[in-house]
Amino acid sequence: MLWLHRDLEHSLPQSLVELQGEVFQIHYVDLTCSHRKLIHSLTAFPDRVLVTCDDDEIYEETWLERLYRDHLQFPGDVIAHECRRIAYGADGAPLPYRKWRTLTQAGAAGMDLLPIGYGGVLYPPGALMPEATDVDLFMRLAPKADDLWFKAMSFRKGTRVRRSRDPLPKPVGIIGSQWVSLQKTNVHEDANRLQWLAICEHFGIELEPRPAQRKAGPLLMLWLYFSSCWRLS
């Protein structure tokens, strides 16, 4: 299902229009934001497994099959080919988005993982809070960050995120489709972090920093030093 803004209804290439049928449908809506690829399907098919992908990428032919295989093993998890780990500083504030590391471990799972939409994401039924489709709310808190919005909705529902056990390499962008992109604003201007802050403050979301992110204090370092000396003696 391809969700497009109404302005495009009479300007699509005929080759695309002719693909419509039982397998492929095009629907026109009022929203111009990227959230539309999921929220309308959530309303139309609340009890179905939903999988999103970007329409400006070329995907390997088994990308969907791989997500679904993992869904059968972990039916309650959000499954994604691409994930980042939300990173926080020592003061508990989120670090700039560029410091949210891309996962390299296949099959990793956790509540602090952010599924990245362009790689393809599978959402099981009931994975998100009902507010996921609240247009006024997400346009106020995260108008240009659908990944962050849906992550918050899954976190609040208690749904774990898992990277595919058989992840695909990054899909190839269609030439000319990236001229208008959210990357410049969200990544280079750090709008992702600001929108995540707005979401967390509104809902009172707190993600504890992972133990590996905490640096050892001076007392701990001193104890480790004397402990090692005692073992050597």
N, C-alpha and C positions, 0 to 999 in steps of 0.2 A: 504494500500500500504506500503510495507516494502522496504526501500531504504538501500541497502548494498553496501559495497565496492566490486569492481570487483574480488578481491583476494578470496572472499568467494563463487564465482559462482559455483564451483565444489566440495565444501566441506560441503554443508548443509545436515542435516539428511533427509533421504527420507521421514520421517513422516511430515516434514515441507514442502518439495517440493510438496507433494501430496495434500496439502491444497489449492494450487493455482486453481483459476477458476474465475467465474464472480464476486465473493465477495472479494476474496483475491488475491493480485498480489505481486510479488517480482521483483524489478528492481535493476540493478547493475550500479553503477556510480563510478567516479574517486575520489570523496571526501571521506576523512576519518573522518572529523569533524562532530559533532552532528548537525550542521546547515542543513545537507542534508535531515533531516526528513521533513523539510518544504519547503526549497527553490525550490526543483525540482517540488513539487506539485503546488507552486505558479506560476511557469512557465507553467506547463501543464494544470492547471485548474484555470485561473485568475478570473473567474466569479463565482466560487463555494465557498460555505462555507467549510473551511478546519479545521479539528480537529487533533491535534497532541497528542501523548502519547509516553511513553518510552517502548521499547521492552524488558526491563529487570524487569518489574513490573507486578504483578498480580492485576487486577482491578475488583472491584465489578461490577456486570452485568448491573447496571443502570447508570454507570458513564457517558456514552455518552448521554443517554436520558435526564439526568438532565441538562447537558450543553445546549442541544438543546432547552429545555423548556425555559430557560432563554434567549436564542438567539431570540426566537419568541417574547418575551416581550421587549427586548432591542437589536434590530437587528443591531445597529451600533457599539455595544461595543465588545471588546475582553472579553470573558468569561473564567474564570479559577477556578478550585476547590481549588488551593493553590496560595496564593499571599503573598508577603512581601511589606512593605512600605519603599521606599527608604528614608534613613535618612541622614540628613546633620547636621554638627556642627555649632556653632555660627559664625565661619568664612566663612560659605557657602560651605565648602569642604565636600564631602561625607564621612560619617563615615565608619569604617570597616564593611564588609558585615554581620558579626555576630550581629551587632547592628541594622540591618534592620529587624524590628519586623515582625514575621509571623502573618497574620491577623487571628483573631478569630471571627470577626463579619461576619455573612453570609449576602450576598447582598451588601457589602460595595463597593463603586465605587470611582474612582478618577484618575487623571492624574499621580499621584505619586506612583501608585501601580505597582508592578512588578509581572506578572504572572509566576508561577513556572512550568516548563514544565513537570516534572514527574507526576504531578497530573492530567494532561490533560488540554489542552487549545484550545478554539474555536476561530478562526479568521474569521470574516465576509469578504465578497469580498471588496477589496479596503481599508482594514484596515491599510495596511503598505505602506510606500514609495517605489517607484520603485527600489531604491538602495538596498532593502532588499536582492536581489539576486546577488549583486555584490561580487563575490567570492574574488577577489583581495582585496577589501576594508575590508570585515569582517575578512579575514585572517590576515590582518595587524593590525586591531584595537581590535578585540575580537575573536581570533582564538579558544578559549576554553570556550566561554560564549555565547551560542546561545540565552539563555533567555534574556540577556542584549541587545544583538544585535536587536532582534525582538521588545523588549520594546522600544528601541530608534527609530526604524522605525515606530512604532505605535504612539509614542509621537509626532514625527515630522509631522505626518499626522493629528494630532489632534484627535486621537482615544482614547476614554476612556477605562480603564480597570475595570472590575467588577468581584468580587468574586461571585461564584455561590450562589444563595439563598438557595440551598439545597446541601451544599458541602459534599463530601465524606471524610471519614477518610483517612489518608495516605495509599497509596497502599503498598502491601507487595512485597519486593524485591525477585526475584527468586534466590534461593540458588546458590552461585558460580558465579553469574553474576556481582558482584560488585568488583571483584578483581582488575580490571582496572577501576578506577573511577576518575572523574574530581573534586570530593569533596575535596580531599587532597590539590590540588593546588589552586582551586578557593576559598575555604572557609578557610582552615587552614593556607594557605600561603597568604591569602588576595588578590589573583589575581583578584577576581571579582571586587573589588574596583578600582584596577589599570586599568582594562579593561574598566570599566565604565567611569573613568576619561579620558581615551584615546578617547572614543566615544564622550563624551561631549565636549572635547576640539576641536575635529575635526569638529563637526557640530555646535558648539556654543550653546549647550543645557544648559539651566539654569532652574532648578526646585527650586521654592521658598520654604524655610523651612515652615512647617505647623505652624500656630500660637501656637499650644500647645507645640512646641519644643522651643519656645523662652522664656527665663527666664525673669522674671520681673526685671527691673533695680532698683537702689536705690531710685530714685525719685518716681517711681510708687509704691514701697513698702511703702514709707513715706506717700504718698497720701492715700493709702488703710488704713494705721494705723489711721490717723487723721479722715478719713471718718467713720471708725467703731466707734471711740470714740465719734464723733458727734451724730451718731445714738443712741448710748447707753445713752447719756445725754438727 
